[in-house]
Amino acid sequence: NCLIFDGVNEELIEGSVVVEQNRIREVTDGSVKINNAESLDCKGDFLMPGLIDAHFHALLVSYNIPKLDSMPPYLLAQHAGHILNGALHRGFTTVRDAGGAEIGLAMALQQGLIEGPRMFFSGKPISQTGGHGDMRPADQHSPCSCGFGSVLTVVADGVDEMRKTVREELRKGANQIKLFVSGGVVSPTDPIWMAQFSNEEILVAVEEAATRRTYVMAHCHTDDRARACVELGIRTIEHGTEIHADTAKIIAN
C-alpha cells in the first residue's frame, strides 16, 4: 500500500515492494501475500530507492578546520553520528565519505551502534606540503621540520612518502584514496589555480590503490589538473568547476 517511484519509470506505481535478505526482490502492482513474511502497511505513503551521496563529509562539522583539530575526539565522533543519522532520515542509504571518516566510524555503523547509511570512506585525504590539505597559516612557526597532519588530512611529499601514506590509509581500511591535486578555498597558503603533486606522485597513488582493487578520487578545480587526472588513471574528479569542453570530451571517451 505505497506510491512507488522505482528509479526507472516516470510513472508512479501503486503497489508493493518485496525485500528478501536486505535486497529488493520485486516491485509490483497491488498487494503481495507470502507465507511467514512480515507485512508493513505504508498507508499510501511515498516510497523510492535510497539516495546515494557520492561526496560526503561526516566529520566536517565546521569550516573552521583548525577548530576540528582542537575538538575532543569523542565530541567530534558524536557530531559525526548525528550527521550520518540525519543523512539517513533524509533518504540517503549510501554515502561516500570524501575525507576524515575512518574505520571506527564505519564499524559503529556496521554494528548498529549509531544509525546511519552504508558508508564508503576515504580515510585521510593526502595533500602535499603547502597544499589544499595543509591548514597551517603562512605565519605559523614550526619548531621542527616534521610534516602536518590533522583530523581530516595527512601530508606526503615525494614518491616514497606517497606510496607509504597510501599503503597506510589502505591498511586502516579505506575503501578508496583521495588526493588534493589543486588548490581550494579553505586552505590558507595555496591559490586555487595551483597544481599540486607531480605526475609521478599521482601515478604511485593510483598504482598502490590498484593493488587493493580500488581507486583514487581527486579534489580538483582546474582544467589542467582535470586533464592530468584523466591521463594518470584517477577515477573521479571532485569539485571540477573549470573543466572545458575538450577535457569533458576526453573524460567521456
N, C-alpha and C positions, 0 to 999 in steps of 0.2 A: 504494500500500500504506500508506494512512494512515487514521486515525479522524478524521473531519472534523465540526467544528461550523461550519455555513455562516453563522451570524448571523441566520438567518431561521427555520429549523425546529428544533423542540425535539429531534427525534430525530437522533442522530449518524449519519453516513454512512460506510460502509467503502468507500473508493474512491480516486479520483484528482482532481487539480486541474491544469488546463491553463493555463499562463501564456504569453502571447504579447506581446512588446514591453512587458514590465513591467506588463501588465494581466492580470487573471484572465479568461480566455475561457470557461472551462467548469468546472463541478464535477459529477462523475458517479460513479455506482456502478461498481465494478470497475476494471479497468485500461484504459488507452488506449494505442494504438500510432499514432504519427505519424512518417512518414519524416523522417529527419535531425533529429529532436528529441532534446534531452538529457533523459534519464530519471533521476530521483532516487528511489531506494527509501527511503521513510520508515520502513520496518521496523515498521509498525504504530503509529508514534508519533502523538500527538495534533496536529491542525492546525486553526487557526482564523484568521479575518481579523485583521489588525493592529489593535491598540487605538489610540485617539486620546486624548491628554491635552490638554484644552482650556484648562487653566490651569497653566502650567509655568514654572519659573524656572531656566534653565541656569546663571546666574551667582550664584544665591543659595546660596553655599557656606557661609554663616554668617548667623545672625540678628543678629549684631553688625555692623550695616550700616556704621558708620564704619571697621571693620576692612577691609571690602571696598575702600573708597576708598584705604586705605594699602597695599593688597596690590600687588606688582609685576604689571603688566598681563599679562605672558606667563605668570606663575604662575596668575593668575585664568583665563586662556584654557585652560590645561591642566586646571584643575578643571572648567571648563565642558565640555570634550571628554570627560572621564571621566564626568560626569553624563549627558551625551547617550548615550554608549556604553552605560551601564547601563540607561537607559530603553529603548533598542532591544532589548537582550538580555532585558528583562522583557516584551517583546511589543508595545511602543509603536512603531508605524511612522510616526506623525504626532504632533507636539506644537505647541501654540500658546503661544509664549513670551509671558508677560504682563508683561514688563518687564526690560530690561537687555541682552538679546541684540541684536546688531547685524549689519550686512551682512557683515562679515568672518567671523563665525562661520557665517553661512548659506552663504557662498561656500566655506568649508572643508568643510562637509558636502557641498555640490553637487559639489565637485571630488574628493571621496573622500580628502581629507587626514585627516579624522577620520571614525570610523564612528558613525553615529547616525541618528535618524529624520528624515523630512521635517520642516522647521520653518517655521512662520509666525511672524514676530517683530514685536513692537510698538515696537522702538526703546526710547527712554527714556520711561517714563510721565511725565505732566505734572501738576505739583502747583502750587497757589497758595503764596505765602509763608506759612509757618506751617502748612502743610497736611500731609497724611499722607506726602508725599514729601520734606518739608523736615526733614532729620535733625539740624539744629543744635539743641543744648540751649539752654534759655532763658538760661543764664548765659554762653553763648559770645559773646565780644566780637568784633564785625566792624569793622575799621578803616575799611571803605568801605561804601557802601550797595548794593554790587553783589549780585545775586541768588545763590542757592545752586544748585549743580549737583553731581551725583555720578556714580559708575559706573552706578547704577541709575535715577536720576531727574533731571528738569530742572524748574526753577521758571519759571512765567509768570504775570503779573498783568495783567488788563485785556484787552479785546477785541483790541487791536492786537498785544500780545505773544503772546496765544494763537494768533492767526492765523499769525504769523511762526514760532512754535515748531512748530505742527502742520505747516506747509509744510516746515520744515527736517527734521523726522523723516521725512516722506514722501519728501523729496528723497534722504535717506540710505537709502531702500529699505524703510521699514517697511511691512509688509503690512496693518496696522491701527493705530489710535491708541488709547492708553489714558489715561484721566483718573482722578484721585483726586477723588471728589465727596463723600466723607465722611471722618471721622477713622478711625483704625485703632489697632492695639495696639502697634506697634513704634516709631511716631513719638513724639518726646518732648514736644511742646508743644500738641498738639491733642487734645481729648477725642473719644472715639469717636462721640458723637452730633452732632458739629459738621458743619453743612452747609458744603460747600466749592465754590467757583466760583459766579458768578452765572449765571442762565439765559442771559444774553447771551454770556458766555464759552463756555458749553457749546454753544450754538447755532452759534457760529462754528467750533468744532472739528468739529461734525457736518457743517457746510457744506463746510469745506475737505476733509474726508475724502471726501465725496461727489464732489468734483471728480476724485478718483483712482479712483472707483468702488469705494471701500472704506468702512469703518465705524469707529465709536468703541465701545470697551468701557470699562466703568467699575468701579473699585473702589467698592463701596457697601455700607454696613452698615445703613442706616436706612430706615424706611418712607417718610418724606417725600422723601428723595433718590431712592429707587427709583421713586416716583411721577413725580418730575421727569424721570428718565432716560427713562421710557416716553413722556412727553409731548413731550420735546425731540428724540427720534429716536435715542437711544443704543440700539445693537442688543443688547448683552449686559451683564448685571449680574453682577459678581463679588463673592463673599462676602456675598450678600444674606440675612443671617441673621435679619432682623427684618421681613420682608415679611408684611403682614397679608393676610387672605383677600380684602378688597376690592381691594387692589392686585394680587394674583395674578389676579383676575378681569379687571382692566384689561389686564394682560400677556397673558392668554390671548386676549383679544379683539383 
